[in-house]
Structure formats: structure tokens, C-alpha cells
Amino acid sequence: MPRDRDGSFDSGVLPKRKTSLGEGLDNKILALYGLGMSYSDIRAHLAEMYGLSVSEAALTAITDKVVDELTQWQGRVLQPVYPFVWLDAIHYKVRYEGRVITRALYTVLALGLDGHKELLGLYVSEHEGARFWLGVLSDLQSRGVTDIFVASIDGLKGFPEAIVSVFPHTRVQLCLVHQMRNSLRFVPDKDRKPLSRDLKQVYKASSRELAQAAFQSFETNWGGKYPMIVKSWKANWDQLMEMFEYPEEIRRMIYTTNPVEGVHRQLRKTTKTKGAFVSDQALLKIIYLTYKRISSKWNAVPRNWGLVLQQLYLLFPDRLPPINQ
């Protein structure tokens, strides 16, 4: 311990009158692990900074301390009402029985009545499917969620039906960015710009009627050459156009799953150096620590949130708690 004249120095790593490194170092190790550092990198860092030799088994035991906290977080009681929820999955490689398999990490991001974002849960499955999403939604219900106004999702088959089976009053908005991306997948470069420009006229229209007119024009111009695009839009039309049931301020919040994909981008910054995780638990540990770090900055509420909340009370008067509560 460095000496000073009045004895006021207090180390954050090694507290006074302690002969061994304890909780302070554990927290630093968890912070390094949450930044995506491997055990070997953490060992090298500790050796360089503190002259400590720590085994990988000891590091594993330290990072395993977060498992109990993660379990409690996964089972915590949730708010009964969430106006907007974005649901999506991200895929990782995990070692299983001597081989590497792809695992889907299901992410549920919500916006509460206070205007703050919250990750409701993290779930791991072998692959993304509507059946597993049904289990995810049932878990949210068992933890206290009684109502979701609008759920923004991608075009996974059977997903809207799974949502409505658990939350029958929830309206489903299909992500227009995903729809655009799927529409342009098989379009050659020479047609990409003009076709994209005509499709944008559909979802950038100011009303459902104008969107319908723009789509009819698109079908006239491109339907003969790209019938599968027209078929896809027609099959999903009602859920793609759900946003036109709401004012402009709400439309901007629900028309895409970009909010949850933004969370995924931040998760990938941490996990991009990982070839494959040794287990599902190892994957969840680092994802949870990363979420704790990035969510500490989720302090701002959406622009004009007071106006949006007022619109919600006008649109869903019987599904929101009284204003005086």
C-alpha cells in the first residue's frame, strides 16, 4: 500500500489491511470478461498490471459468480404493460459434444410506460423458430406481462400467430427494413435503384390509401418482371401496413426492428473475437455482462415521449393504468 502523509490513500483493488485480492479484483475480472477478453488475455493483463498468476480455473470460478445474478435477472417480475416490444434473434457458434453448432439467442427489447428501454429476457435455442418464440412469450406472461400494444418482428413464418396466441390483443408490425431487404435479394444491380425507389414510395406514404396506390403503381411497373416480390408484399400486406393505424410519432418507433438490432450490433462488438463458445452458459454470461454495461447508458427517453404517451392514452384508454397512478 503506498504511504502518504495523512494516510488518506485507499486502493480500489487492494483495500487497507487486506493481505489478498478480493472482491475488487473479481469485479475487474468480470469487467474485462464483459468486454470480450478471453481468459488467456485476462491472465496476461493481470500478470502485467499486478504481477499476479491466476489460473483459468480460478477465472472460470470468478466469472461463474455472475450465473446466480443472471438466473435472478431472467426470473424477475416484469411490468404488466409494455407499449412497444421488438423481438429478434442473433446467432452464435457453440461447442456441443465435440462439434460446433449454431445456436439462436432470442432477444426481447421493450419500451416501458416511462419511456425507458429494457431487455426483458435472453433465451438460447438450437435454431430460431415460432415454436420456441411461443415459449419465450409464455415466459414473459408468467413473469407478469399482461399486455403488449405493438410487437415489431421480422417475417419468420408462424411468428405473428405465436404472439397473438399468448397476447391476443397485441398488434403485429412486420419490419419494413427486412421486407425491403428480402425484396431486393434477387434483383440485379441495374434494377436495384429504381425498384427500391418505387418500393419506398409505398411505406413512406402519409396514409394507408396512398400506400395502396403506390403499391398498385409498383405492381404495374414491376409485377411482370418480379412477381415473387409482389406476391410477398401482398401476403404480408396487413401486418406491413399496421403502422398506418397510428400517428407519425408512433410509426417511426414501430416500423422496423432496428432498435433490437442496434442492441445486437453492440453485442457483436464484444463477441466478434470469439470463434465458438464452450457452452450455452458461457455465451449467456458474456451477453449478460455486455447488456449490463450498455444498458447503463439507456437513460434518455424517445423524442416527444410525452406526446406519444398522450396518443397511447387516446388509442388504448382501457388498456393503460389511470393517469393519477
For each residue, the residues with C-beta under 8 A, 3 or more apart:
1: 9 11 14 16
2: 9 11
3: 7 9
4: 7 8 9
5:
6:
7: 3 4
8: 4
9: 1 2 3 4
10: 15 16
11: 1 2 14 15 16 24
12: 24
13: 21 24 25 28 50
14: 1 11 18 21 24
15: 10 11 18 22 24
16: 1 10 11
17:
18: 14 15 21 22
19:
20:
21: 13 14 18 24 25 50 52
22: 15 18 25 26
23: 26 27
24: 11 12 13 14 15 21 27 28
25: 13 21 22 28 29 50
26: 22 23 29 30 62 65
27: 23 24 30 31
28: 13 24 25 31 32
29: 25 26 32 33 42 46 59 62 63
30: 26 27 33 34 62 63 65 66 289
31: 27 28 34 35 289 293
32: 28 29 35 37 41 42 45
33: 29 30 36 37 42 59 63 285 286 289
34: 30 31 270 286 289 290 292 293
35: 31 32 270 293
36: 33 269 270 271 272 273 274 286 290
37: 32 33 41 42 45
38: 41 42 273 274
39: 42 43 56 59 60
40: 43 44 56
41: 32 37 38 44 45
42: 29 32 33 37 38 39 45 46 54 59
43: 39 40 46 47 53 54 55 56 59
44: 40 41 47 48
45: 32 37 41 42 48 49
46: 29 42 43 49 50 52 53 54
47: 43 44 50 51 52 53
48: 44 45
49: 45 46
50: 13 21 25 46 47
51: 47
52: 21 46 47
53: 43 46 47
54: 42 43 46 58 59
55: 43 58 59
56: 39 40 43 59 60
57: 60 61
58: 54 55 61 62
59: 29 33 39 42 43 54 55 56 62 63
60: 39 56 57 63 64
61: 57 58 64 65
62: 26 29 30 58 59 65
63: 29 30 33 59 60 66 285
64: 60 61 67 285
65: 26 30 61 62 68 69
66: 30 63 69 70 285 288 289
67: 64 70 71 281 285
68: 65 71 72
69: 65 66 72 73 288
70: 66 67 73 74 284 285 288
71: 67 68 74 75
72: 68 69 75 76
73: 69 70 76 288
74: 70 71 121 122
75: 71 72 143
76: 72 73 143
77: 143 144
78: 82 120 140 143 144 145
79: 82 112 113 144 145
80: 144 145 146 147
81: 113 145 146 147 148 149 319 320 321
82: 78 79 85 110 111 112 113 120 145 147 148 149
83: 111 112 113 148 149 150 312
84: 110 111 148 149 150 151 152 253 254
85: 82 108 109 110 111 120 148 150 151 152
86: 108 109 110 151 152 153 257 259 260
87: 106 107 108 109 133 136 151 152 153 159 257 260
88: 107 153 154 257 260 261 264
89: 104 105 106 107 128
90: 104 105 107 264 267 268
91: 102 103 104 105 128
92: 102 103 105 271 274 276 277 283
93: 100 101 102 103 274 275 276 277
94: 100 101 102 103 276 277 278 279 280 283
95: 98 99 100 101 276 277 278 279
96: 99 100 101
97:
98: 95
99: 95 96
100: 93 94 95 96 276
101: 93 94 95 96 126
102: 91 92 93 94 126 127
103: 91 92 93 94 124 125 126 280 283
104: 89 90 91 124 125 126 127 128 132
105: 89 90 91 92 122 123 124 283 287
106: 87 89 121 122 123 124 125 128 132 133 136
107: 87 88 89 90 119 122 260 263 264
108: 85 86 87 119 120 121 136 140 260
109: 85 86 87 117 118 119 120 259 260 263
110: 82 84 85 86 117 118 119 120 148
111: 82 83 84 85 115 116 117 118 253 302
112: 79 82 83 115 116 117 118
113: 79 81 82 83 309 320 321
114: 301
115: 111 112 301 302 305 308 309
116: 111 112 298 299 301
117: 109 110 111 112 259 295 298
118: 109 110 111 112 295 298
119: 107 108 109 110 122 263 291 295
120: 78 82 85 108 109 110 140 145
121: 74 106 108 136 139 140
122: 74 105 106 107 119 284 287 288 291
123: 105 106 132 135 136 139
124: 103 104 105 106 280 283 284
125: 103 104 106 128 129 132
126: 101 102 103 104
127: 102 104
128: 89 91 104 106 125 132 133 156
129: 125 132 133 156 158
130: 133 134 156 157 158 159 161 162
131: 134 135 158 162
132: 104 106 123 125 128 129 135 136
133: 87 106 128 129 130 136 137 156 159 162 163
134: 130 131 137 138 162 165 166
135: 123 131 132 138 139
136: 87 106 108 121 123 132 133 139 140
137: 133 134 140 141 162 163 166 167
138: 134 135 141 142 166
139: 121 123 135 136 142 143
140: 78 108 120 121 136 137 143 145 166
141: 137 138 145 146 166 167
142: 138 139
143: 75 76 77 78 139 140
144: 77 78 79 80
145: 78 79 80 81 82 120 140 141 148 167
146: 80 81 141
147: 80 81 82 167 169 170 319
148: 81 82 83 84 85 110 145 151 163 167 170
149: 81 82 83 84 170 171 312 315 316 319
150: 83 84 85 170 171 172 173 242 246 250 254
151: 84 85 86 87 148 163 167 170 171 172 173
152: 84 85 86 87 173 174 175 254 255 256 257 259
153: 86 87 88 156 159 160 163 172 173 174 175 257
154: 88 159 174 175 178 257
155: 159 174 175 178 179 182 236
156: 128 129 130 133 153 159
157: 130
158: 129 130 131 161 162
159: 87 130 133 153 154 155 156 162 163 172
160: 153 163 164 172 174 239
161: 130 158 164 165
162: 130 131 133 134 137 158 159 165 166
163: 133 137 148 151 153 159 160 166 167 170 172
164: 160 161 167 168 170 172
165: 134 161 162 168
166: 134 137 138 140 141 162 163
167: 137 141 145 147 148 151 163 164 170
168: 164 165
169: 147 319
170: 147 148 149 150 151 163 164 167
171: 149 150 151 242 245
172: 150 151 153 159 160 163 164 239 242
173: 150 151 152 153 239 240 242 243 254 255
174: 152 153 154 155 160 178 179 236 239 240 242
175: 152 153 154 155 178 179 255 256 257 258
176: 179 180 203 240 243 255 256
177: 180 181 256 257 258
178: 154 155 174 175 181 182 256 257
179: 155 174 175 176 182 183 232 233 236 240
180: 176 177 183 184 196 199 200
181: 177 178 184 185
182: 155 178 179 185 232
183: 179 180 187 195 199 229 232 233
184: 180 181 187 192 195 196
185: 181 182
186: 226 228
187: 183 184 191 192 195 226 229
188: 191 192
189: 192
190:
191: 187 188 194 195 225
192: 184 187 188 189 195 196
193: 196 197
194: 191 197 198
195: 183 184 187 191 192 198 199 222 226 229
196: 180 184 192 193 199 200
197: 193 194 200 201
198: 194 195 201 202 214 217 218 221 222
199: 180 183 195 196 202 203 218
200: 180 196 197 203 204
201: 197 198 204 205 214 217 218
202: 198 199 205 211 214 215 218 233
203: 176 199 200 211 240 243 255
204: 200 201
205: 201 202 208 210 211 213 214 244
206: 210
207: 210 211 244
208: 205 211 212 241 244 245
209: 212 213
210: 205 206 207 213 214
211: 202 203 205 207 208 214 215 241 244
212: 208 209 215 216
213: 205 209 210 216 217
214: 198 201 202 205 210 211 217 218
215: 202 211 212 218 219 233 237
216: 212 213 219 220
217: 198 201 213 214 220 221
218: 198 199 201 202 214 215 221 222 223 230
219: 215 216 222 223 230
220: 216 217 223
221: 198 217 218
222: 195 198 218 219 225 226 229 230
223: 218 219 220 226 227 230
224: 227
225: 191 222
226: 186 187 195 222 223 229 230
227: 223 224 230 231
228: 186 231 232
229: 183 187 195 222 226 232 233
230: 218 219 222 223 226 227 233 234
231: 227 228 234 235
232: 179 182 183 228 229 235 236
233: 179 183 202 215 229 230 236 237 240
234: 230 231 237
235: 231 232
236: 155 174 179 232 233 239 240
237: 215 233 234 240 241
238: 241 242
239: 160 172 173 174 236 242
240: 173 174 176 179 203 233 236 237
241: 208 211 237 238 244
242: 150 171 172 173 174 238 239 245 254
243: 173 176 203 246 250 251 254 255
244: 205 207 208 211 241 251
245: 171 208 242
246: 150 243 250 251 254 311 315
247: 250 251 311
248: 251 252
249: 252 253 304 307 308 311
250: 150 243 246 247 253 254 308 311 312
251: 243 244 246 247 248 254 255
252: 248 249 255
253: 84 111 249 250 259 302 308
254: 84 150 152 173 242 243 246 250 251
255: 152 173 175 176 203 243 251 252
256: 152 175 176 177 178 259
257: 86 87 88 152 153 154 175 177 178 260 261
258: 175 177 261 262
259: 86 109 117 152 253 256 262 263
260: 86 87 88 107 108 109 257 263 264
261: 88 257 258 264 265
262: 258 259 265 266
263: 107 109 119 259 260 266 267 291 294
264: 88 90 107 260 261 267 268
265: 261 262 268 269
266: 262 263 269 270 290 294
267: 90 263 264 270 271 287 290 291
268: 90 264 265 271 272
269: 36 265 266 272
270: 34 35 36 266 267 286 290
271: 36 92 267 268 274 286 287 290
272: 36 268 269
273: 36 38
274: 36 38 92 93 271 277 286
275: 93
276: 92 93 94 95 100
277: 92 93 94 95 274 280 282 283 286
278: 94 95 282
279: 94 95 282 283
280: 94 103 124 277 283 284
281: 67 284 285
282: 277 278 279 285 286
283: 92 94 103 105 124 277 279 280 286 287
284: 70 122 124 280 281 287 288
285: 33 63 64 66 67 70 281 282 288 289
286: 33 34 36 270 271 274 277 282 283 289 290
287: 105 122 267 271 283 284 290 291
288: 66 69 70 73 122 284 285 291 292
289: 30 31 33 34 66 285 286 292 293
290: 34 36 266 267 270 271 286 287 293 294
291: 119 122 263 267 287 288 294 295
292: 34 288 289 295 296
293: 31 34 35 289 290 296
294: 263 266 290 291 297 298
295: 117 118 119 291 292 298
296: 292 293
297: 294
298: 116 117 118 294 295
299: 116
300:
301: 114 115 116 305
302: 111 115 253 305 308
303:
304: 249 307 308
305: 115 301 302 308 309
306: 309 310
307: 249 304 310 311
308: 115 249 250 253 302 304 305 311 312
309: 113 115 305 306 312 313
310: 306 307 313 314
311: 246 247 249 250 307 308 314 315
312: 83 149 250 308 309 315 316 320
313: 309 310 316 317 320 323
314: 310 311 317
315: 149 246 311 312
316: 149 312 313 319 320
317: 313 314 320
318:
319: 81 147 149 169 316
320: 81 113 312 313 316 317
321: 81 113 325
322: 325
323: 313
324:
325: 321 322
